[in-house]
Every structure is written in C-alpha cells, then in structure tokens.
Amino acid sequence: MPTDSSPAVVPRPLKLAAAVVAAEGLVVAVLGIAEAFTIHSDRLERGITTTVFLLLYGAGLVLVARGLYRTSTWSRGPTLFSQLLQLGVAWSFWGGSTTAVSVVLAVAAVAVLVAVFQKASMAALQDDPTRDHPVL
C-alpha cells in the first residue's frame, strides 16, 4: 500500500503520457518567457496577457503531468482536454512552412491520448478515494 510520499504503481504508458505532458508544459512555459522578451510598448497589453497565459498554461500542464505520474484521478480530465485542444492547434498549423509543427503537436497529443486510454492506465486512474494523493 502506498504512503502519502510514494505514488502507486505507475504503468509504463502512464509514465510516457506524464513525460510528454510535462515536456509540453515546459515548452509552453519557454514560449511564454520568449514572448515576455518580445513585448513592445505598442502592444503592451496583448504581450503581457499572452505571456501570463502561456506561463500559467505551461505550469498547469506540468501540474497535470505530476498528477498523472502520481496516478491521481483528477489529472485524467485535464489531460484529455489539453490534448484535444492541442489536436485543434495542430490542425490550425497544417499546411505550408508550419506543417512540421502540426505533425509534432498531433503526434504528441495522439501518443498521450493512446497512453491514457490503455487498460493499465485507466485502471491506475480509476476513481479510488482511499488511494488519491493531495495535489501538492
């Protein structure tokens, strides 16, 4: 039986999903930092709000990845939602010079979705209030 400081047994597909979601979060946070360096006075409000959004979204993805790795039930919904959003973003990048970005985004999202929907992952993320750990 796991203690509060150790996660339950994490299936390999769920570890993969957690790693990919964490990487997505770090990339989004880096994009937020990069956006902060490109803010100009003529678009100050847009630059600040974009920076804050990207940093918060990146941090949220990292938190969700942590939840996946800890097999916390609450992390399943945000993971699925974020990957479905990412598929939409990938679709918007399709064509021209951004096709490679589209493919990378889509492959990552599909990999996470497939990993989360594996039987072992679903069992690990099954709602069990006696097993769930606090977020922080």
N, C-alpha and C positions, 0 to 999 in steps of 0.2 A: 504494500500500500504506500503510495507516495506521500511525502510530507509536504508542508507548505513551501519548502525551498527547492523541492525537486519535482520536475514535471513527470507526468505519467509516461508510459512507453509511447514514443512518438514514431508512427510508421514512416518509412522512408519517403513515400510520396508526399506526406505532410511536411517533412523536413525540406523537401525540394520546393514545395509551394511557399513555405516560410522564407526560404533563402531568396527566391525570385521576388516575392513581395517586398522583402527588406531591401533588395537591390533597387527595385522600382522606387521605393521611398527615398533612398539615398540619392538617386539620380534626380528625382523631382526636387529635393531639397537643394542640390547643387545648382539646378536650373533657377531656383529661387534666389540663391546667392548671386548667381551670374546676372540675373535681372536687376538686383539691387545696384550692381555696378554700372548699369546702363541707364539709370534713371536720369532724365533731363528735366529742367525746370518747365519746359513746355508741355510735359506730360507727367507731372509730378504725382497727381492723384492716381492715375492709372498705373504708374510704375510701382508706387507703394502698395496699392491693393493687390497687384499681381504678385509682388514679392511676398507679401504676407500670406496670400492664398497658397502659393507654391510651397512655402516653408511649413505651413500648417498641414497641408495635404501630405507632404513628404513625411512629416512627423507622425501623422495618423497612420500612414502605410507601415511605417516601422513598428508602431504600437500594435497594429493588426498582425504583423508578421510575428511579433513576440507572442501574441495570443495564440496564433496557430502552433508555434513551437511548444507552447505550454499546454496544448490541446484544450484551450478554453473555448467553450461552446459559443460564447458571444462573438468570437472572431470570424465565424463562418459567414454570417450575413454581410458584414463589411468587405470581406474578401471577395465574395461573389459579385457584389455591387461594383466594387472598384475595377474588377476585371472586365465586367460587361461595359463599363464606361470606357475602359481602355480599348476594347474592341471598336467602339464607336469612334474614338480618336484615331485609331489605326485606319479605319475606313476613310476618315477625312484626309489623311495623308497619302492615300493611294493615288498614284499617277505622277509622272514627271520625275523630278530630281528627289522627291521625298518618298519614293516607293520603298527604298531600303528601310527607312524609319518605320513605315507602315508594316512591313514584314516583321521587323524585330518586335514591335509592340504587339502585333497579333499573335506571334509565336509564343511570346512570354505569357500573354493572357490565356491562350488556349492551354499551355502547359500547366498553369496554375489551376485552371478550371478542371482539367482532367485529373490532376493530382488530388484536388479536394474531393472530387466525386468518386475516387477509388473506394472500394468497400472498406478497406482498413482505415482510411482517413475518416470516412463517415462514421465508422464505429468509434473511433477515438474522439470525434467531435460530438458524439451523441450527448444529449442533454442528461447530465447526471449531477444534480446539485451537491452531492457529497464529494464529488471529485474536483469541481471547478475551483480554480485559484483566483484570488483577487488580481485585478489588473496591475496594480503597482506593488 
